[in-house]
Amino acid sequence: MRKIDAFAHILPERYLARLEKHLETSMASERLRYYREGVFRFNDALTDLDARWRAMEPFGEYAQVLVLAVPPLEEVGPPPVAADLARQANDEMAELVAGHPDRFVGFAGALPLNDTDASLREIDHAVRELGALGVQMFTNMNGVPLDDPRFEPVFSRVEELDRMVWLHPTRGAAFADYATERESDYGLWWSIGWPYETSAALARLVYSGLMERHPRLKVIAHHGGGMVPHLSGRLGMGPGYRQVKGTLPRPPLDYFKRFYADTALFGAPHAVRCVVHFFGAEHVLFGTDMPLGPAHAVAATIADIEACGLAEGGRSAIFEGNAERLYRLK
């Protein structure tokens, strides 16, 4: 059975060179410096194809969807800088897919979300001209939630093209965990903050009515959809439900179940079982976060799915079938 990794990160070589040159000549924030030190050199497979081939080799018929690694481009610089970097990344990812079709089944286009018009142009370029499978959006744009009206045209264009949104969390240490502190301690901004970010973004898309207005929109949320499967009972009632029950024609959980989720949970089979139970096997895609997760991320994720005890149809759907259907690979 072929395995299609729905969320495999990359920093293409020429793109990374341009990004680093910009960061060297600009007043890079502490958060951007973290990305340079903690992400860009985290694993050779992020930037070096030979290292990636070695990491992929043990898994046989294993292919990837390329998704640009952090930082979000809107955090790097103003709209012209973000748009230039998005174009570079998308052109280079398209070259990689064309040059290695047995390894890469496609890519998610990068967007300069700090400029809606530029994002629309880049969607058309990436999807219509380069064949992107969809686009990546982060859970907020420099603190602006995704249900802000400025992003409605972006979701509309992706829906119109019948492509997908890859939703990736973004949050930094400046989000303090307590009001008495200036920054998050113990890396909680990442370990707990990122799942919260994903959950909050999905909830805003539901409660704001955006998912109702865009019934054909397909969103795949990284890391199992954050906390949504685990806290679905709370999301289906309480203040959020009471606030929107008079405006949404269906219960909130009906919209939450429309989302798709990957399995990048780093060796937590109980969590993957919860994801599959909530979304259903037809809405879960094999995804590993490779190579930004632990060294054993691919093997651990495969083991997590196998531990779910699914019938062959469910296993096949998660590993391959859902990707083939959603990305129209056949």
N, C-alpha and C positions, 0 to 999 in steps of 0.2 A: 504494500500500500504506500503510495506517495504521500509525503507530508509537506504541506505548504505552510510556511511560517508567515503569518499575517502581520507580524510586527517585529521586523528585524531592522535594526538601525545601522546607519552608515554616515560617514563624513567623506564624501568624494574628494579626491586628492586636490584637484584644482580649486574646488570650492573652498576647502579648508585653508589653502594657501591665501586665497583672497580674504577670507574671514579673519585669519590671524594678522594679515597685513593691516586690515582696517583697525583691529583691536590694538595693535601696536602704536598706531598714529592717532588714536582717539582717546578720550578720557574714559576708559573702560571702568564700569562700576565694579564694586566688590563681587557682585553676583556673577558678572561676566568673567572676572578673574577666576572665580571658582570653576566655571565651565572649562576654562583653559587648563587649569591644573588638575581638576578632578574628572573630566570627561574626555577631552581630546586625546589624552594619552592613557586612558583607562585600560584599553585592550588594543593590541596591534590590529586585530581583525576589523576594528572600526574604520580604519583608513587604508590598510594594506590588503590587497586582494589575495596574495599568496597565503597570508595568515588566515584569511577567511576561508579559503579552500581547505586548508588543513583542519580548521575547526568544523567544517561541514562534512568532511569526508566520512567520519564514522557512522553517519546516519543514512547512508544509502541514497534512496530516492527522496531527497530532501531539497526543497527549493524555497526561495524567500521572496516576500514583497519588501522592497526597499523603502524605508521611512527615514527621513532626515533626522539626525540626532539634535538634541538641544545645542545651542540656545534658540528660543523662539526669535525669529528674525526681527520682529517688532521691538525686541529688547536691545538689539544690536545698534540700531541707529534710526534716523528719520526715514520717512517713506522712500526717498530715492535710493538710499543705501539698502534698505530691506528689499526693495523691488529688484535691484541689481543682483543681490545675493540669491534671491529666489530664482531668478532666471538662470543664473549660473548653476545652482544646485539641480534644477529640473532638467536642464540640457544635459548635464553630466550623468544624472541617474538614468535618463533615457538612453544615453550611449551605453551604459553598463548593461541595461536590460537587453538592448539590441545585440550587444557583443557576447552575452552569456545567457541565452534564453533557457538553457538547461538548468542554470543556477538561480536565475531571477525571473519570476513570472510577471513582474511589473513593479510599479512604484507609485507612491502617494506624493502628489505634487506639494511643494512648499509654497506658502503664501506670505505676502507682506501685509498682514492684517491691520497695520496702522494706516492703510490707505485702501478704502473699499474699491474705488475704481481700478486701482492697480491690481488688487486681488482678483477682480473680475477678468481683467485682461490676462492675468497669469493662469487663471482657471482655463480660459479658452486656449491659451498656448499649450499648457501642460496636457490637457485632456484631448482637445480637438487635433492639435498638431503633433504632440509627442506620444499620445496614447496612454496617458496616466490613468490609473484605475480609480482615482479620486484625489482628494487633497487632505492634508493634515491641518488641523486647527488645534490650538492650545486652549486650555480651559478658561483662560481669561486673556485679554489683550491689554497688558500694562495696567491691570486692575479693573478693566471694563468687562462686565459679564457678557456671555455670548448671546443672551436674549436681548441685548441692546439693539434698537432698531437699525443701527448702522450695519449690522451683520446680516440682516434679513435678505438683502440681495445676494449675498454670498451663498447662503443656504438655498435660496431659490434657484441659483444657477446650477449648483451641484445636483439638486433634485431634477431640474430640467434635463440635464445631461445623463441622468440615471446612473450616477456614480456615487461613491461613498465618501463619508467624512471619517478620517482617522482622528479620534479625540485623544490628545495627550495632555497629561497634567503639567502644570507649571506653578511653582511656588518656591520662595527662597527663605533663607534664614531670617530675613527681616520681618517675616510674619511671626511675631512672638507668640508663644503659647500662653503666656500670662501677662496681664496688664502691667505688672510690676517689673517686667523684663524688657530689654531692648531687642532681643532676638531669640529665635528658637534654640533650645539647648538639646544636646544628645542626638542631633540630626532628626528630631521629630518632624521638622518641616518637610522631610522627604519620606520617612517611613510611615507616618500617619497623615501628614499634611497632603501628600499627593493623592492618596485614596479619597481624602475629604474633598479635594479640589475636583476630582472626577465626579464624585457623587453630587456636589453642589451644582456643577455645570449641567449634568444630566437633569437634575431636579428643576433647574431654572428653565431648561428647554421644554420640560413637561408643563410645569405650573403656569408658565407665561403664555401657553397656548401655541407655541411655535410648532410643536409636533402635530397638533391638530391642524394648523394651517398648511402643513407640508406633509400630507399623508404618505407620500412616496419617498420621503427622506430616509436615508439609511446611514446610521452612525455606528461605528465600532469603537467601543471604549476600551482603553488600555487597562491592563492589570485587573481583568475580570469585572470591569464596571465599577471599580472602587468598592464602596460600602453598600451599594444599592441592593445586591442580592441578599446581603446579610441583615439589612435593616428595612427590608421591604414592608414589613408590617407597620413600621412607624411612618414610612413615606406614604402609605395608603390611607392614613388617617391623621389625626392631630391638626396642628395649625395650618399646614399647607393644604390639606384636604378641605378644611373648613373655609379657607380663603378662596378656593377656586371651584367649589362644588356647584356653585350657581352659574358658572361660566363655561366649564368644560363639559361637553356632552357625554363623555365617558369617564369612568373612574380613573384616577391617576395611574394606578398600576397597569392598566391596559396600555398606556403610552410607554411606561417604563419597559414593559415586555417587548416593545417594538425595537428596542436597542439591540445591538450585537455586542458581544464581549469577547476578548481573547482570554488565553489561559496562562498569561505570564504572571504566575504567583510564586515562582521560585522554590518549588518543592513543598507545596502545601496541599496535599490531596483532598483534605476535608474542605478547603476553600473552593477548590475546583468543582467538587461535587455540589456545593451550594450554588455555584454559578450555573452549572448545567441544570440543576433542579429548577432554578428560578427562570432563566431565559429559555430553557429547552435546548436540546442538542442542535436543533436547526438554526439557532441564533448564537452559537458559540464556535469560534474559530481558533484553531491551534496557533498560538503566538507565544514567543519566548522572551522578547526584549534583547535577544542576542545582538551584539556581544556586551551589552551594558549591564546585564544581570550577573549572577555568580558564574564561575567558570563552568559549572555543570548544568547551566540553565536549560539547554536543549534536552539533555538526557532526563533531567528532573521533571520537566514539563511533560515529556512523553510518558514517564512513569505515573505522573499525576492523573493523566487522562485514562491510562490503562487501569488505574486503581478505582475508577468510577464504576466499573462493572457494567458498562454499557453493552447493549446488543451490537452486533456487527454494523448494523445500519447507522447507529449513533456514532460509533467510533469513526467510521468511514466519513460521515458528514463533517465531524469536527476536524479531522486530519486533512481532508481533501475536498469533499463534496461541496461544502458550503462555500469555500473559496472559488471553486470552479463555477458554481451557480452565480454568486454575487459579482464576481469579476468577469463573468462571461468568457472563461478561458477556453471553452470548447466551441 
